[in-house]
Amino acid sequence: MSTHNTSDWESATDTDSYEDEPNNMFSAPSATSDVILLVEDKPIHVNKAILSLASPVFAAMFELNFKEKHAEKIPLPGKKYEDFIEFLLCLYPNTVKDVDRENIDIVLPLADEYQVENIKRRSEAMILLLLQIKYESLFAKDVVHFLFLSDKYSFKQALVEATNIATSHCCTDLFEIKEFNSVSSAVKIDITTTGKFKKPSEVCII
């Protein structure tokens, strides 16, 4: 015979529910929050002025005659909650979380969508740092990924650096890396027409 009663089950259920609740600086109202963003039906409590200063897209949303101007809750469909929190942690002045290899693919697309130039500049700086300081330890797929990002987001300095590494290092056949197909034709031509580029038969595999 079971010794568990209804109150025990409800207590366990309440605990599980509590543990599933988001717990971050945006999960509850603060002294400065004045609007709620809804992402995956979860509330994100933010400050309009902070978002508007960082993003002209948010500024237009809050200040022009968009329907969101007077809304207390603004749904953002198509976004992932955890990704948006990471984006805000990189954006908010009291956190300014670093853009790094772990989160760049999360925050950079959002920074581009919301035109947050500060995060985009920091993203390029991170790519440049890795390409200049740690290029010898980067796998070919990493170089191609940074090449793709630099090309896609018009990071001119990083693109030059990534192109130079791609053309001068004997790593692996770039064309065998799927993401290389997404690099623009102009960049591919720049890489493949240089004398230092290794043709498939000459490539060193590491």
N, C-alpha and C positions, 0 to 999 in steps of 0.2 A: 504494500500500500504506500502510495506516495506521501511524503511528509511536506511537500510544497503546497502552499495555499495560494489563493488568488492574489493576496497582497504581495507575496514574494515575487510572483510572475510580473505584476504591474511594476514593482520596484526595479526589476531587471530590465523590463522594457523601457522604463523611463530613463535608466542609465544609458542603455544603448542609444536611445534617441538623442540624449544629451551629447554623447560622444560623437554623434554624426553631425552635430551642428557646427557650422564654420566658426572658427575662433581666430580672428585676426583683427587688426586695428580698424577694419572697415565693416566688421560684422555687426556692430552695434552703434547707435547714435553717439556722437561726441559733442563737445561744446562748440565745435566749428562746423559740423556737418549740417547741410541745409537742403539736401536733395538725396533721393535714393535711386540708384541704378539697379535694375533687376536683370540679373544674368543667371540663366538656368533656374529661374524662379527664386533665386536667393538674393536678399537685399544687400546692397553695397552702399554704405553711408559715406558720402563724399561732400566736399565743399566746392560750390560752383566757381568761386573766384580762383581757387588754386587750379582747377581744371581749365578754366578760361585763359589764365595767364600762360599755361603750358601749351594749350591746343587751340588753334583758330577754329577747328571744327566744333569743339565744345563751346567756345565763345559764341559762335553763330547760333548754336543750339539753345543756349541760355539767354542770349541778349537780343536776337532778332525775333521776328514774329513767327517763330516756329511753334508748333503745338506744345513742344517740350518746355517753352519758356516759363509757363506757370504751373507745370505739372509737378506734383510732389514725388511721383514715382515714374521713372523712365525705363521702359524695357529695352534691352539691347539684344535682339534676337541674333542667333548664329554665333554667339560668343561662348567661350568656356569660362566658367567661374574662376577656377584656379589660375588660368592664364591671365585673366583680367586683373586679378589681385596682384600677380607678379608684375604686370605692367604698371599698376598704380604704385607699387613699392619702389619701382625705378623712377617714377615720375614725381612722387610727393617730396617736397623739400626737406621734411623732417626725417626721411628715411634714405632717399637717393641711393637705393640699392644698386650695386655695380651690375653692369651688363657684362656677362661672361659667356664662356662656351656652353654652359648649361642652360642659359635662359635666352640667348640671343634669338633663337628661332621662334620663341614665344613672344618676346616683347617687340622685336623689330617690325614684324608685320602690323602690329597694333600701333606702333609709333608712326609708321608710314600712313596708315589709314586715318589716324587722328592728327597727323602733321605735327608731331612733337619733335621738333628739330633737335632739341637737346639730347634726347635719347638716341636719335639717329647719328649725331656727331659722336656720342660716346660709343656707339656700336662700331663705327668706322675706326675709332681710336683703338678699340679692343682688337679688332681684326688686324690693324697695322702692327700693333705690339706683338701679337703672336707670329705674324709673318716675318717681322724683322728680328725678333729676339729668339723665337723658338722654332724657326722654320726647319731646322735640321731634324727635329723630333716629330714633325707633322707627317702624317700619312698622306699619300696622294689624294685620297678621298677628302681629307680635310682641306687641302689646298684647293681642290675643285669646288668644294662647298663655299669657301671664302671667295673664290673667284666668282661663283654664281651670285652670292649675296652682293658683292661689290658692283657687279654688272647690273643686277636688278634694281638696286637702290641708288645707283649713280654715285658710288663712293670712288671718286676719281683717284685719290692717292692710294687707297687700298687696292684698287683695280690694277694700277701700274705695278704695285709690289707683287700682287698675286700672279699677274701675267709674267713678270720676270722670273718668278720661282717656277712657274709651270713650264717655261721655255728653257730653263737652265738646269733643272734637276732631273736626274735619271731615276724616276720613281716607278712608274707603271704606265701602261698605255692609257692616256687620258680618255680615249674613245671607248674604253671598256668600262668606264665609270658612268653609270646611267645619268647622273646629274649633269655631266658635261654636255649632254644633248640639249639641256635647257639654257646653256650659255648662248648669248647672242652670236650671230654669224660673224659680226665684225671682230669680236674678241677671238673667236676660233681662228679666223684668218690671220689675225695678228700673231697668234701662238704658232700656228702650223707653218707659216711662211718664214719664220726666223730660222737662221742656220743652226741654232742650238737645239731646236726641237728634235726629240728622238722619234723616228718613225717606228711603227709597230715592231719591225724586225730587229730594231736596235735597242728596244726598251729593256731596262734592267728591272726585274721583279724583286721587290723586297717584302 
